[in-house]
């Protein structure tokens, strides 16, 4: 039972959510939509509340989430998400107020998505022989569609590589956690276990964060979630040319699709990444993976 989730739910809906989370141990998301029943999305099904969510329910939730001060969390909400104690991430959608073409603030929030934080320790254990051939880490990208689990696998890879074994052999890793989704920092404290040799730079843009980490933390590996865009690709290339390993994730579906993406395709052509791990979700909700090398050959 995730009490931090129960405490931010509207009082009239708490008993339903509490009972559902107790019965559905594989719940992944809670969706709150104005005028629609509350949905608890599980691994292979959804559980629905009979009653519809009202504007008052959402306003009550926002009050609890912000601890009675929406102003204090205005910047996080403007970016569309907020990480709460325990590591659960809440996404917001509503009416965006623009200034000079940029989102200045979010108003009339009427849709929320609570992504239930759940560490699946050991889920990436079978990946290690593929991303550490002969015991040496090689630059790796985890690839999947949204919601399949690439961040969960990325997090476990970080923990396993960081811990190594009692004799050592662990890697110094710096996590650039732009959206607080890997470490799920709350007040600067990681809510997730990322291993004993891991440092976290929370809330920093990926490109600037990678450069800062290289200058100040002497990492062996830099880990970053959801790479995309020319600036990210340029920073990744800089890190690799400086001798730092890269462990990242990117949205994608197939090797053919990935190589056609402008920035990722350039990294592929330059053979900067040695392993591409594609995660898939089966109909029963279980995750499987396929591994490709730098030349696009399938290894498993």
Secondary structure, 3 states (H helix, E strand, C coil): CCHHHHCCCCHHHHHHHHHHHHHCCCCCEEEEECCCEEEEECCCCEEEEEEECCHHHHHHHHHHHCCCCHHHHHHHHHCCEEECCCCCEEEEEEEEEEECCEEEEEEEEEEEEEECCCCCCCCCHHHHHHHCHHHCCCCEEEEECCCCCHHHHHHHHHHHHHHCECCECCCCEEEEECCCCCCCCECCECCCCCCCCEEEEECCCHHHHHHHHHHHCCCCEEEECCCCCHHHHHHHHHHHHCCCEEEEEEECCCHHHHHHCHHHHHHHHCCCCCEEEEEEECCCCCEEEEEEECCCCECC
